[in-house]
Amino acid sequence: MKELQRVLILSVSAGMGHFQAALALKKAFSETRPDVEVAIVDTFRYVNPFLDKVLFGTYIEMLKITPVVYGYLYHLAEKGQPLSGAGKEEFNRILNRLAAPKLIRLLQDFRPQAVVCTHPFPVGILDQLKGQGYFSSPVVATLTDFTVHPFWVFSRVDLFTVAAPELKLPFQEYGIHLEKVFPVGIPINTCFSAPVDGAAVRHRLGLRPDLPTALIIGGGLGMGPLADIVKALGNNFATLQMIVVAGSNSSLKARLERVSSSLQSPVKVLGFVENIHELMSASDFLVGKAGGLTCAEALAKGLPIFVVDPLPGQEVRNAEFLTGRGAAVQTNGVRELVQKVAGCMREPALLQKMAQRARELGKPLAAREAARLIVRLAEQKSAAGSLRQIGGVDGDGFSRSRGCRQEAGRSV
């Protein structure tokens, strides 16, 4: 059996959560198998910067301006015929035509013994390349939401990791053998498994030790009605303090600071942070988006989740899953949010029960479990020398070893 030496992780930077999962996996490998070289590639930025700009720009604008349209397209894709939907196949055929040449060259240069995808789009491309004989290394699809969308599911994927045991069953409908599906959880940074002194974090932030604390978050892009949420909670609860994370949205941060200055509730406004695990440890509940990574992190910290107006698509599915299991509450607008929070403030046992359900669902060591599975799979398959040599694929003068290392090292 050949020992694992190289793992390639293909992700996409849209939404940040997919890339955070990739980074979590890389860190898990560094902690458990430091001898393994792990390269992360932002797939479309690497293979076709124009395609990356179009896809990412369209995605963000659709979420900001016409989220209903995005939701419609998402649900339309959900209803397609598993593994053979014409729309899915045509979409992947176009992606393959645009992305395959450089991706093939990357596979030749890096010679990975396993390829892991933390975004669904590269999965379809790899499925076609594998079917065409360009490589035979195992492919791992790491799902980053609490749902199973058909765009993740292809017959040539060797292993799927999912968020929870209940998510194994949909794979039967897609004709996938369940022994290929492992409910290890969504990969999150292993720091979420370490204990944190929440009281010390509150003190460092200048917050009171005796008040319940809400963590308000809008994801890395700072999307969602954060200002309205802060204003509504601050005007209705004098005995609640808030930590608000605006992400990379500087204009939103400035607006939040203006809003919070007129409220009675203590509010700490932050921009982009890298210590969200500490902020969660210092909080009693989370308010905001239903992104897969954010929810997985909150569950790992046993943090109840109040989801406000989840975006159509995977966020709605995440909210449905978590509310159905008692770890979250979904609200339509800030008025209903205030009502739900008020109910939990009056009856702390409700919040405690949600926290218990969150802890039961949480999988703080998911990244390590996924890394262990990848090592076992790759070493069993031992796919050395499986790449088909091809010529004339990439005519732009791409330098194989240098180009691969440069892109693989760009993790954000």
Long-range contacts (C-beta under 8 A, 24 or more apart in sequence): 1-379, 1-380, 1-382, 2-113, 2-379, 2-382, 2-384, 3-379, 4-33, 4-36, 4-113, 4-114, 4-374, 4-375, 4-378, 4-379, 5-35, 5-36, 5-37, 5-113, 6-36, 6-37, 6-38, 6-39, 6-110, 6-111, 6-112, 6-113, 7-36, 7-37, 7-38, 7-39, 7-112, 7-113, 7-114, 7-115, 7-116, 7-374, 7-378, 8-38, 8-39, 8-41, 8-106, 8-107, 8-110, 8-112, 8-114, 8-115, 8-116, 8-408, 9-38, 9-39, 9-40, 9-41, 9-115, 9-116, 9-117, 9-118, 10-41, 10-43, 10-115, 10-116, 10-117, 10-118, 10-119, 10-122, 10-126, 11-40, 11-41, 11-42, 11-43, 11-117, 11-118, 11-119, 11-122, 12-42, 12-43, 12-44, 12-55, 12-56, 12-119, 12-121, 12-122, 13-42, 13-45, 13-52, 13-56, 13-412, 14-55, 14-56, 14-59, 14-60, 14-119, 15-59, 15-219, 15-220, 15-221, 15-291, 16-219, 16-220, 16-221, 16-293, 17-144, 17-219, 17-220, 17-291, 17-292, 17-293, 17-294, 18-118, 18-119, 18-144, 19-118, 19-411, 19-412, 20-188, 20-189, 20-293, 21-118, 21-142, 21-144, 21-186, 21-187, 21-188, 21-293, 21-367, 22-116, 22-118, 22-411, 23-189, 23-411, 23-412, 24-187, 24-188, 24-189, 24-190, 24-366, 24-367, 25-116, 25-118, 25-142, 25-187, 25-367, 25-370, 25-371, 25-374, 26-411, 27-189, 27-190, 27-367, 28-187, 28-190, 28-367, 28-368, 28-370, 28-371, 29-371, 31-190, 31-368, 32-368, 32-371, 32-372, 33-371, 33-375, 36-375, 39-110, 39-112, 39-404, 39-405, 39-408, 39-409, 40-408, 40-410, 40-411, 41-106, 41-407, 41-408, 42-407, 42-410, 43-99, 43-103, 43-119, 43-121, 43-122, 44-99, 44-121, 46-102, 46-106, 46-407, 47-98, 47-99, 47-101, 47-102, 47-103, 47-106, 48-98, 48-99, 48-102, 51-98, 51-99, 55-121, 60-221, 63-223, 63-311, 64-223, 67-311, 67-312, 68-312, 70-311, 70-312, 70-313, 71-311, 71-312, 71-313, 71-316, 72-312, 74-149, 74-312, 74-313, 74-314, 75-312, 75-313, 77-149, 77-150, 77-151, 78-149, 78-150, 80-150, 82-150, 82-153, 82-173, 82-174, 82-175, 83-150, 83-153, 83-154, 83-155, 83-174, 83-175, 85-150, 88-124, 88-150, 88-151, 91-124, 92-124, 92-125, 92-127, 92-128, 93-128, 95-121, 95-124, 95-125, 96-124, 96-125, 96-128, 96-129, 99-125, 100-125, 100-128, 100-129, 100-393, 101-393, 101-394, 102-394, 102-398, 103-129, 104-129, 104-134, 104-390, 104-393, 104-394, 105-393, 105-394, 105-398, 105-400, 106-403, 106-404, 106-407, 107-134, 107-135, 107-137, 107-387, 108-387, 108-389, 108-390, 108-400, 109-400, 109-401, 109-403, 109-404, 110-404, 110-408, 111-387, 112-137, 113-137, 113-138, 113-378, 113-379, 113-381, 113-382, 113-383, 113-384, 114-138, 114-139, 114-140, 114-374, 114-377, 114-378, 115-139, 115-140, 116-140, 116-142, 116-374, 117-141, 117-142, 118-142, 118-144, 118-187, 119-144, 120-149, 120-151, 120-152, 121-151, 123-151, 123-152, 123-154, 123-157, 124-151, 124-154, 126-156, 127-154, 127-155, 127-156, 127-157, 130-156, 131-156, 133-388, 134-387, 134-388, 134-390, 135-383, 135-386, 135-387, 135-388, 136-383, 136-386, 137-378, 137-381, 137-383, 137-386, 138-377, 138-378, 138-381, 138-383, 140-370, 140-373, 140-374, 140-377, 142-186, 142-187, 142-370, 143-167, 143-186, 144-186, 144-187, 144-292, 144-293, 145-186, 145-292, 145-314, 145-317, 145-318, 146-186, 146-292, 146-295, 146-317, 146-318, 146-321, 146-322, 147-314, 147-317, 147-318, 147-321, 149-314, 150-174, 158-377, 158-381, 159-373, 159-374, 159-377, 161-185, 161-187, 161-366, 161-370, 161-373, 163-292, 163-296, 163-321, 163-363, 164-321, 164-361, 166-321, 182-369, 182-370, 182-373, 184-363, 184-366, 184-369, 184-370, 184-373, 185-296, 185-362, 185-363, 185-365, 185-366, 185-369, 185-370, 186-292, 186-293, 186-296, 186-363, 186-366, 187-366, 187-367, 187-370, 188-293, 188-296, 188-297, 188-300, 188-364, 188-366, 188-367, 189-277, 189-297, 189-367, 190-364, 190-365, 190-367, 190-368, 191-277, 192-277, 192-280, 192-297, 192-300, 192-301, 192-364, 193-300, 193-364, 193-365, 194-277, 195-281, 196-277, 196-278, 196-281, 196-282, 197-281, 198-281, 198-282, 198-283, 199-282, 201-278, 201-279, 201-281, 201-282, 202-282, 205-243, 205-268, 205-282, 206-266, 206-268, 207-241, 207-243, 207-266, 207-268, 207-282, 208-241, 208-266, 211-239, 211-240, 211-241, 211-266, 212-239, 212-240, 212-241, 212-284, 212-285, 212-345, 213-240, 213-241, 213-242, 213-243, 213-282, 213-283, 213-284, 214-240, 214-241, 214-242, 214-243, 214-283, 214-284, 214-285, 214-286, 214-287, 214-341, 215-242, 215-243, 215-245, 215-279, 215-280, 215-282, 215-283, 215-285, 215-286, 215-287, 215-288, 215-303, 216-242, 216-243, 216-244, 216-245, 216-287, 216-288, 217-244, 217-245, 217-247, 217-276, 217-286, 217-287, 217-288, 217-289, 217-294, 218-245, 218-246, 218-247, 218-249, 218-252, 218-288, 218-289, 219-247, 219-288, 219-289, 219-291, 219-294, 220-247, 220-248, 220-272, 221-247, 221-248, 221-249, 222-246, 222-247, 222-248, 222-249, 222-252, 222-253, 223-247, 223-249, 223-289, 223-311, 224-288, 224-289, 224-308, 224-309, 225-308, 225-309, 225-334, 226-252, 226-256, 226-288, 227-252, 227-255, 227-256, 227-259, 228-334, 229-287, 229-288, 229-308, 229-334, 229-337, 230-256, 230-259, 230-260, 230-263, 230-267, 231-259, 231-263, 231-334, 232-334, 232-335, 232-337, 232-338, 233-265, 233-287, 233-337, 233-338, 233-341, 234-259, 234-260, 234-263, 234-264, 234-265, 234-267, 235-263, 235-264, 236-338, 236-342, 237-265, 237-341, 237-342, 237-345, 238-264, 238-265, 239-345, 240-265, 240-341, 240-345, 241-265, 241-266, 241-267, 241-268, 242-266, 242-267, 242-268, 243-267, 243-268, 243-270, 243-279, 243-282, 243-283, 244-268, 244-269, 244-270, 245-270, 245-271, 245-273, 245-276, 245-279, 246-270, 246-271, 246-272, 247-271, 247-272, 248-272, 277-301, 284-351, 285-341, 285-344, 285-351, 285-354, 287-337, 287-341, 289-315, 290-315, 290-316, 290-318, 290-319, 290-322, 290-328, 290-330, 291-315, 291-318, 292-318, 295-322, 295-328, 296-362, 296-363, 296-366, 298-358, 299-327, 299-358, 299-359, 299-361, 299-362, 299-363, 300-362, 300-363, 300-364, 301-358, 301-362, 302-355, 302-356, 302-358, 302-359, 302-362, 303-355, 303-358, 304-328, 304-329, 304-344, 304-351, 304-354, 304-355, 304-358, 305-329, 305-354, 305-358, 306-331, 306-337, 306-340, 306-341, 307-331, 308-333, 308-334, 308-337, 309-333, 322-361, 325-357, 325-361, 326-353, 326-354, 326-357, 327-354, 327-357, 327-358, 327-361, 328-354, 329-354
